[in-house]
Each structure stands twice: as C-alpha cells, then as structure tokens.
Amino acid sequence: MTATQSSPSISRDFEFESWTWRDRAIRYTVRGTGRPLILIHGFGASIGHWRHNIPVLAEGGYRVFALDLLGFGASEKPAVDYSLDLWEELLRDFWAEHIGEPAVFVGNSIGALLSLMVAVDHPEICRGAVLLNCAGGLNHRPEELNFPLRVIMGTFTKLVSSPAIGPFVFNQVRQKRRIRNTLRQVYGNREAVTDELVDLLYEPSNDAGAQQVFASILTAPAGPHPSELLPRLERPLLVIWGEDDPWTPIKGAQIYRDLAATGAPVEFVSIPKTGHCPHDERPTVVNPLILNWLRTIDTSV
C-alpha cells in the first residue's frame, strides 16, 4: 500500500516524496537549501497546512522538510496503537535517514508537543524548537475537563470506537460543513477559513483506515505534559500563541512565560485575534517571527 494522492491545488505547489518507515509509506516534501527545519502538523492536518510557510522559510535560507505523520494526510493509515511516542520515533528515524545534522523542529498543537519532546529527549538532533499553540497532551486528561464535558467526551469516544456505530459517527464528524464550523470556532481569523483549507482536512478522511486512526487517537494515552518536559530542556524555544484559541487557551501558556522570566532561552510571543493555528491564520506575522528567531540562534551556535 502506498501513500494516497494529495489535493490537486496542493500538488501544484509542492513536490512530494515517499519514505518507507516500518513498511509504511510516509509522505514528505523538502524545499530550499541551508540549515534544516522540520515542520510537524497538528491533529487531522497535513503538509498542506504549512502551504503559506514552506516557501517563505525556504526563501529565507533554510532547507525545509514537512511530513505527514503516520495516520494523517497522504501517509498510510494502518490499524496500530497511535501515540506521541510512536510519532517521536518516526521523527527521530526520519531525521537519521534524511537530515543527519541538528535541525529546528517547528510544530503546531500536537506537532508542537512533539517538537518539544524531541528537543528534550533527543537534544543531539535538535538545535531548537518553535511551538505554535502547543498542546498539553495528545488528548485532554479527564481531570482537565469540567464535569459535563468530561461525560460528553467519554461518551463520544466510546461511540467513535464502536465497530458498529463508529463509522457512522465518524462520517458525521467529517462532513465538510462540520469541518468548516469547527474551523470557525478555533480560527480567530475567519478569513483564513477557506474552501482549500476545508478540503485539506476533509480529503484524507476518505482514505481507508481513517476512522480507525481517529478512534485510536481519541483513546490513546495523553503522553507527557509540557510541565514534565520543560525542566529537562537544553535547547532554545520560540513559543507563539494565538490569543483567542479555545482549544489551547492562552492561560495554559503561562508556564512558558514564567520560564522566559527566569532568563531561560525561551522567547514568548502572543498574537491578538488569532486562534489555534497562527501559522495558517497569520502567516505574514508568523513567518517573520520564525525567521528572525532562527537568525538569533544561528549566530549563537
């Protein structure tokens, strides 16, 4: 089985390659020359979510890699136990096979948490990390949810995981109108919610195995919390946060603000009127922030 085809609009903009990892096809792209960057998307997203960032970062003098994590985008969607640890192993192996020199890991949401994990667990392969609205875990921990939402999410997870009802529930969740409504809730910049963006999230949901991936991730362990990782951090961080994010509210970013206040190599920037995906909502703001920060760590190494 090979990686599936991407949407026509994205295919015109990027050249894709396929890498076999543990007998599974992983789609990736690379553009530019210079020191390496690795872009890691969030839950349900793919390489295309970086379409406004890859060309600018590459033109800024970097070799930019982006990949679809196993289970997402046009990468294969096998029936395995998905976890942050599994994807961290994928990223480590991708680095070893394709890069081989310390890279900067740039991620959004769970991709940001993965970037932080790599920076902490494998500092030898990482020069630094850029975290965009970093998730606190792969899933919300039960204690993080108020009582009504805790019951609702528990029930929903059981329904999605059910062999009998799960496919029906998943088909309802993945409808384009529902995807659009969700994006309007989590994007502070409504103008960024385009038909192209909806298609980017919708099309991979048609692939064989997509429902099982969705169910597996909803029932997966939450993984490490940033508070467990940050005390071991040895690499510089740029933390960017959309102030109007309902999924990872900015109050959760206080841990990074506090760390920056201690003199640690952490830069924190918040962006007004922006939600969960600053790189896609405000690329003209985020791209210069990343490039300027990269130049500071380039000169310090």
C-alpha positions in Angstrom: 0.0 0.0 0.0 1.3 3.4 -0.9 0.6 6.9 0.3 -2.6 8.4 -1.1 -2.8 11.3 -3.5 -3.0 14.9 -2.2 -5.4 17.5 -3.3 -4.8 19.0 -6.8 -4.3 22.5 -5.5 -1.6 21.5 -3.1 0.1 19.1 -5.6 0.7 22.1 -7.9 2.6 23.9 -5.2 4.8 21.1 -3.8 6.8 18.1 -5.0 6.1 15.1 -2.8 8.3 12.1 -2.0 7.5 8.9 -0.2 9.6 7.3 2.5 9.1 3.8 3.8 9.1 3.6 7.6 8.4 0.2 9.2 6.9 -1.0 5.9 4.5 2.0 5.8 4.5 4.8 3.3 5.2 8.3 4.7 4.7 11.3 2.5 7.1 14.3 2.8 8.4 17.3 0.9 11.6 19.3 1.0 12.4 22.7 -0.3 15.3 25.1 -0.2 18.9 24.9 1.0 20.6 25.7 4.2 20.2 24.6 7.8 17.3 22.2 8.2 13.8 22.8 9.6 11.3 20.1 10.2 7.6 21.1 10.2 5.1 19.0 12.1 1.4 19.4 11.7 -1.3 19.1 14.3 -4.2 16.6 14.7 -6.1 16.0 11.5 -3.8 18.2 9.4 -1.1 17.5 6.9 1.8 19.1 4.9 -0.7 21.4 3.2 -1.3 23.2 6.5 2.1 24.7 6.0 1.5 25.9 2.4 1.8 29.6 3.5 5.0 28.9 5.4 7.2 26.5 3.5 8.0 28.8 0.5 8.8 31.8 2.8 11.0 29.8 5.2 12.8 28.2 2.3 13.4 31.6 0.6 14.7 32.7 4.0 17.7 30.5 3.6 16.6 27.1 5.1 16.1 23.6 3.9 12.5 23.0 4.9 11.2 19.5 5.4 7.5 18.7 6.2 5.9 15.4 6.5 2.5 13.8 7.1 2.7 11.8 10.3 1.6 8.2 10.2 -2.2 8.1 10.1 -2.6 11.6 8.6 -2.6 13.4 5.3 -1.4 11.1 2.5 0.7 8.9 4.7 -0.6 5.4 5.4 -3.3 4.8 8.0 -2.6 1.4 9.4 -4.5 -0.1 12.4 -1.9 0.4 15.1 -1.8 1.9 18.5 -1.1 5.6 17.9 0.7 7.6 20.4 3.1 10.6 20.8 5.9 8.1 21.5 5.2 6.4 18.1 5.4 9.7 16.2 8.5 10.7 18.1 10.2 7.5 16.9 9.1 8.3 13.4 10.6 11.8 13.6 13.9 10.5 15.0 14.2 7.9 12.3 13.2 10.5 9.6 16.0 12.8 10.9 18.5 10.0 10.9 17.7 8.9 7.3 17.2 12.3 5.6 18.9 15.0 7.6 21.8 13.9 9.8 22.6 17.3 11.3 20.9 19.2 14.1 17.6 20.7 13.0 15.0 23.1 14.3 11.6 21.4 14.9 8.6 23.6 14.2 5.1 22.3 15.3 1.5 23.3 15.8 -0.7 21.8 18.5 0.3 18.2 19.0 3.1 18.8 16.5 4.4 21.5 18.9 4.3 19.0 21.7 6.2 16.5 19.6 8.8 19.2 18.8 9.2 19.8 22.5 9.6 16.1 23.2 12.3 15.8 20.5 14.1 18.8 21.9 14.1 17.3 25.4 14.6 13.6 24.6 17.0 14.0 21.7 18.9 17.2 22.1 21.7 15.8 19.9 19.5 16.1 16.8 17.8 19.4 17.7 19.1 23.0 17.6 15.9 24.4 18.9 12.1 24.3 18.6 9.2 26.6 17.6 6.0 25.8 19.4 2.7 27.2 17.9 -0.1 26.9 20.4 1.4 23.8 22.0 -1.0 21.1 23.1 -0.8 19.9 26.7 -1.3 16.3 25.6 -2.5 14.1 22.7 -5.9 14.1 24.4 -7.3 16.0 27.3 -6.8 14.3 30.6 -10.1 13.6 32.4 -9.1 15.9 35.2 -8.6 18.8 32.8 -12.3 18.7 31.7 -15.2 20.1 33.7 -17.9 17.5 34.7 -20.4 17.9 31.8 -17.7 18.0 29.2 -15.9 15.0 30.8 -19.0 12.9 30.4 -19.7 14.1 26.9 -16.2 13.4 25.7 -16.2 10.0 27.3 -19.4 9.0 25.6 -18.3 10.4 22.3 -15.0 8.4 22.5 -16.9 5.2 23.1 -19.2 5.8 20.2 -16.4 6.6 17.8 -14.5 3.4 18.9 -17.5 1.2 18.5 -17.2 -1.2 15.5 -21.0 -0.9 14.9 -21.6 2.8 15.4 -18.1 4.2 14.9 -18.1 4.5 11.1 -21.5 6.3 11.2 -20.3 8.8 13.9 -17.0 9.4 12.0 -18.9 10.1 8.8 -21.0 12.7 10.5 -17.9 14.4 12.1 -16.0 14.6 8.9 -18.7 16.3 6.8 -17.3 19.5 5.2 -19.9 21.7 6.8 -18.9 20.4 10.3 -15.2 20.8 9.5 -15.9 24.4 8.4 -18.0 25.1 11.6 -15.2 23.7 13.8 -12.6 25.9 12.0 -14.7 28.9 12.5 -14.7 28.2 16.2 -11.0 27.7 16.6 -9.7 30.2 14.0 -9.6 33.8 15.3 -9.1 35.0 11.7 -12.2 33.8 10.0 -10.9 34.9 6.6 -8.4 32.1 6.8 -11.2 29.5 6.7 -11.2 28.8 3.0 -12.6 26.1 0.8 -9.0 25.0 0.2 -8.4 24.6 4.0 -11.6 22.6 4.4 -10.6 20.3 1.6 -7.2 19.8 3.2 -8.8 18.4 6.3 -11.6 16.6 4.5 -9.9 14.6 1.8 -7.6 12.4 4.0 -10.8 11.3 5.9 -11.9 9.4 2.8 -8.9 7.1 3.0 -9.2 3.5 4.1 -8.4 3.3 7.8 -9.1 6.9 8.6 -11.9 6.1 11.0 -9.8 3.6 12.9 -7.0 6.1 13.2 -9.4 8.7 14.6 -10.8 6.2 17.2 -7.3 5.1 18.2 -6.0 8.6 18.8 -9.1 9.5 20.8 -8.4 6.6 23.1 -4.6 6.9 23.2 -2.6 8.0 26.3 -2.3 11.7 26.7 1.5 11.5 26.8 3.9 13.8 28.7 2.7 17.2 29.8 4.9 20.2 28.9 5.5 20.8 32.7 7.2 17.3 32.8 9.4 18.2 29.8 10.5 21.8 30.4 12.7 21.1 33.4 14.9 19.0 31.2 15.0 21.4 28.3 18.5 22.3 26.9 17.6 23.9 23.7 16.2 27.4 22.8 12.4 27.8 22.2 10.3 30.2 20.4 6.7 30.0 21.7 4.0 31.6 19.6 0.4 31.7 20.8 -2.9 32.8 19.2 -4.6 34.7 22.0 -8.2 33.6 21.0 -7.6 29.8 21.0 -10.5 27.9 22.7 -8.6 24.5 22.4 -5.3 25.5 24.0 -6.3 28.7 25.8 -3.5 31.2 26.4 -3.7 30.8 30.1 -2.0 27.5 29.5 1.0 29.3 28.1 1.9 30.8 31.5 4.4 28.0 32.0 6.4 29.4 29.1 6.1 33.0 30.2 7.4 32.0 33.6 10.3 30.1 32.1 11.2 33.1 29.9 11.1 35.3 33.0 13.8 33.2 34.6 16.3 34.1 31.9 15.9 30.7 30.1 16.4 30.7 26.3 12.7 31.0 25.7 11.0 33.7 23.7 7.3 34.1 24.0 5.0 36.0 21.5 1.2 36.2 21.6 -0.8 37.2 18.6 -4.1 39.0 19.0 -7.3 38.0 17.2 -5.8 34.6 16.4 -6.8 31.1 17.3 -5.3 27.6 17.3 -3.2 27.8 14.1 -1.3 31.1 14.0 0.9 29.9 11.1 -2.1 29.4 8.9 -4.2 32.3 10.2 -1.5 35.0 10.3 1.4 33.7 8.1 2.6 37.3 7.4 3.0 37.7 11.1 4.4 34.3 12.0 6.9 33.8 9.2 9.0 36.8 10.1 8.8 35.9 13.8 10.3 32.5 13.0 12.9 33.8 10.6 14.1 36.5 13.0 14.3 34.0 15.8 16.2 31.5 13.6 18.8 34.1 12.8 19.4 34.7 16.5 20.1 31.1 17.2 22.1 30.8 14.0 24.5 33.4 15.3 24.7 32.0 18.8 25.7 28.5 17.7 
